[in-house]
Amino acid sequence: MEEVIEALKALTGKKKVILTRRGNKAIKFSLRALRDLGKTKVLIQDQGGWITYAQYAKELGLGLIEIKTNYGLIDVNDLKSKANSKSILLINSMPGYFAFQDMREIAEISKKAGAAIINDASGSIGNENARIGDIIVGSFSKWKPVDAGYGGFIATNEDYFGDMPSVFSENFTARLEEKIKSLNQRVKFLKSAAKKVKTDLKSFKIIHKSHEGFNVVVKFSNDEEKEKILNYCGKNNLEYTLCPRYIRVNDNAVSIEVKRLDG
């Protein structure tokens, strides 16, 4: 267990790591901790986030405000107008698994406003984006870069959680350690696979085409374009989800789930 915790400290750049049973638990615990310190509202991106962001904010009695995005990437001017010392920015630093936020600029804006950042680094783990924020959270569930099939984590430098122990089944420790060790290899494989998909579908409207990512989100304007994209997925054994969908994009598109590939 100690090796896993030390590895996560290195990946997040934080001094304290708590393992949880699920990534969702890490999100909820983090929101509760900041609420108890006087934060009263949660800022979330208007698309490209995760389904429990709004759910947990409401359950914990926190106000909820959406930040405008360019298909998941934060509109920094809108963030400037809405962030203040009472707010928590709960952000997916790799929205939809298909692009990276500019977390450095987002962190600068949040710091000036006095807002706290909970960075959901489930997708960005292993990237510099996973090191920016007051609290870093993540999931190790199926189809994540660290796909142990179980668990999550909280990482921070602050004393937000007191002596809260890690709650994690020892049965998964060896598997998690193995998956963390192979993270770089998996990320390289997924990026390469996504790059090939983008090349194959270059005649279509690919959202954030120039960004590195795992998934590839392709817009369609009519049923004919949609069918061509779906036929490509079928021929290449690629799973997909249809949008509009909050956790990807709020537009007519096919999210090609490259991150579900084994390799």
C-alpha positions in Angstrom: 0.0 0.0 0.0 2.8 2.4 0.9 4.3 2.1 -2.6 1.0 3.0 -4.2 0.6 6.0 -2.0 4.2 7.2 -2.7 3.6 6.7 -6.4 0.4 8.9 -6.3 2.3 11.6 -4.3 4.8 11.7 -7.2 2.1 11.8 -9.9 0.1 14.6 -8.2 2.9 16.5 -6.5 1.1 16.4 -3.2 2.2 15.5 0.3 -0.9 13.6 1.4 -2.8 10.8 -0.3 -5.9 9.1 0.8 -7.2 6.0 -1.0 -11.0 5.6 -1.4 -13.3 2.8 -2.5 -14.5 4.9 -5.5 -13.6 8.1 -7.4 -17.1 9.4 -6.6 -16.4 9.1 -2.9 -13.2 11.2 -3.4 -15.3 13.9 -5.0 -17.9 13.9 -2.3 -15.5 13.9 0.6 -13.6 16.8 -1.0 -16.7 18.9 -1.6 -17.8 18.3 2.0 -14.4 19.2 3.4 -14.4 22.6 1.6 -18.0 23.2 2.5 -17.1 22.8 6.1 -14.4 25.4 5.7 -17.0 28.0 4.5 -17.3 27.5 0.8 -20.9 27.8 -0.3 -21.1 27.3 -4.1 -19.6 25.0 -6.7 -18.6 26.0 -10.2 -18.7 23.2 -12.8 -18.1 23.2 -16.5 -21.2 23.3 -18.7 -20.1 20.1 -20.5 -17.2 17.6 -20.3 -17.5 17.1 -16.6 -18.8 14.1 -14.6 -22.3 13.1 -13.7 -21.9 13.4 -9.9 -20.5 16.9 -9.9 -24.0 18.6 -9.8 -25.5 15.7 -7.8 -23.1 16.0 -4.9 -23.2 19.8 -4.8 -26.9 19.7 -4.4 -26.8 16.8 -1.8 -24.4 18.8 0.3 -26.5 22.0 0.1 -24.0 23.9 -2.0 -25.1 26.4 -4.7 -24.3 25.3 -8.3 -23.1 27.6 -11.1 -22.1 26.5 -14.6 -19.1 27.9 -16.3 -19.2 28.4 -20.1 -16.9 26.2 -22.1 -15.7 25.6 -25.6 -16.7 22.0 -25.7 -15.5 21.3 -22.2 -12.5 23.7 -22.2 -13.2 26.5 -19.6 -14.0 30.0 -20.8 -11.6 31.9 -18.6 -13.5 35.2 -18.9 -16.6 33.5 -17.6 -14.6 31.9 -14.8 -13.2 35.4 -13.9 -16.8 36.8 -13.6 -18.1 34.0 -11.4 -15.3 32.8 -9.2 -14.9 34.3 -5.7 -13.7 33.4 -2.2 -16.9 31.4 -1.5 -16.6 29.1 -4.5 -15.1 25.7 -5.3 -14.1 25.1 -8.9 -14.8 21.4 -9.4 -13.2 20.7 -12.8 -12.3 17.8 -15.0 -8.8 18.7 -16.2 -9.2 16.4 -19.2 -12.8 16.9 -20.3 -14.4 14.0 -22.0 -10.9 12.4 -22.2 -10.3 14.2 -25.5 -8.5 17.5 -24.5 -6.6 19.1 -21.7 -7.6 22.3 -19.9 -5.2 25.1 -19.5 -4.9 24.4 -15.8 -2.2 26.9 -15.1 -4.2 29.8 -16.2 -7.3 28.5 -14.5 -5.3 28.1 -11.3 -4.1 31.7 -11.5 -7.6 33.0 -12.0 -8.9 30.9 -9.1 -6.1 32.0 -6.8 -6.7 35.7 -7.4 -10.5 35.2 -6.7 -9.8 33.1 -3.6 -11.6 30.1 -5.1 -10.5 26.5 -4.2 -9.9 24.0 -6.9 -10.9 20.3 -6.9 -9.2 18.8 -9.9 -10.7 15.6 -11.2 -7.6 14.1 -12.7 -9.1 10.7 -13.5 -8.1 11.2 -17.2 -5.1 13.5 -16.8 -3.2 11.4 -14.3 0.4 11.2 -15.4 0.2 14.6 -17.1 1.2 18.0 -15.6 -2.5 18.9 -15.4 -2.9 16.3 -12.6 -0.6 18.3 -10.4 -2.6 21.6 -10.3 -5.3 22.3 -7.7 -5.9 22.5 -4.0 -7.3 18.9 -4.0 -6.6 16.3 -6.7 -9.1 13.5 -7.0 -9.3 10.5 -9.3 -10.7 7.1 -10.2 -9.1 3.8 -10.9 -12.3 2.2 -12.3 -12.7 0.5 -15.7 -11.6 2.4 -18.8 -9.5 4.9 -16.9 -5.8 5.4 -17.6 -5.1 3.6 -14.3 -7.7 0.9 -14.9 -7.5 -1.2 -11.8 -11.3 -1.7 -11.8 -11.7 -0.4 -8.3 -11.0 2.6 -6.1 -10.1 6.2 -6.2 -7.9 8.8 -4.4 -7.6 12.2 -2.8 -4.3 14.1 -2.9 -3.6 17.5 -1.2 -1.0 19.4 0.7 -3.5 20.8 3.2 -5.0 19.5 6.4 -8.5 19.3 4.9 -9.2 15.7 6.0 -7.6 15.5 9.5 -6.6 11.9 10.3 -9.0 10.4 7.7 -7.6 6.9 6.9 -7.4 5.4 3.4 -10.3 3.1 2.9 -9.3 0.7 0.2 -9.5 -3.1 -0.2 -6.1 -4.7 0.2 -7.2 -7.2 -2.4 -6.7 -4.6 -5.1 -3.3 -3.2 -3.9 -1.1 -5.4 -6.1 -3.2 -4.8 -9.2 -3.3 -1.0 -8.6 0.5 -0.9 -8.1 0.9 -2.8 -11.4 -1.5 -0.4 -13.3 0.3 2.7 -12.0 3.7 1.3 -13.1 2.3 0.7 -16.6 0.5 4.1 -16.8 3.0 5.8 -19.2 2.9 2.8 -21.5 -1.0 2.9 -21.6 -1.1 6.6 -22.1 1.3 6.3 -25.0 -0.8 3.5 -26.6 -4.1 5.5 -26.2 -2.7 8.7 -27.6 -1.3 6.8 -30.6 -4.6 5.0 -31.2 -6.6 8.3 -31.0 -4.1 9.9 -33.4 -4.8 7.2 -36.0 -8.6 7.7 -35.6 -8.2 11.4 -36.2 -6.1 10.7 -39.3 -8.7 8.2 -40.6 -11.6 10.7 -40.0 -9.8 13.9 -41.0 -12.5 14.9 -43.4 -15.0 15.1 -40.5 -15.4 17.8 -37.9 -13.3 16.6 -35.0 -13.7 18.6 -31.8 -10.4 19.9 -30.4 -8.6 18.1 -33.2 -5.2 19.6 -32.4 -5.4 18.5 -28.7 -3.9 15.3 -27.5 -6.4 13.0 -25.9 -7.7 9.4 -25.7 -11.2 9.7 -27.0 -12.1 11.3 -30.4 -15.3 13.3 -30.6 -16.6 13.8 -34.1 -19.5 16.1 -34.9 -22.2 15.2 -37.5 -24.6 17.5 -39.3 -27.0 14.8 -40.6 -27.8 11.1 -40.5 -25.6 10.3 -43.4 -22.5 11.7 -41.6 -23.5 9.9 -38.5 -23.8 6.6 -40.2 -20.4 6.9 -41.8 -18.8 7.6 -38.4 -20.7 4.6 -36.9 -19.7 2.4 -39.7 -16.1 3.3 -39.2 -16.4 2.4 -35.5 -17.9 -0.9 -36.4 -15.3 -1.8 -38.9 -12.5 -1.0 -36.5 -14.1 -2.5 -33.4 -14.3 0.9 -31.6 -16.9 1.5 -29.0 -18.7 4.8 -29.0 -21.3 6.9 -27.2 -23.7 9.3 -28.9 -24.0 13.0 -27.9 -25.4 15.4 -26.7 -24.2 14.0 -23.4 -22.9 16.2 -20.5 -19.9 14.0 -19.8 -18.7 14.5 -23.4 -20.2 17.4 -25.4 -23.6 19.0 -25.6 -23.8 18.7 -29.4 -24.7 16.2 -32.1 -21.5 14.1 -32.1 -20.1 10.6 -31.8 -17.6 10.1 -29.0 -15.3 7.3 -30.1 -14.2 5.7 -26.8 -10.6 4.9 -27.6 -9.9 4.8 -23.9 -11.8 1.5 -23.8 -9.2 -0.3 -25.9 -6.8 -2.8 -24.3 -3.2 -2.2 -24.8 
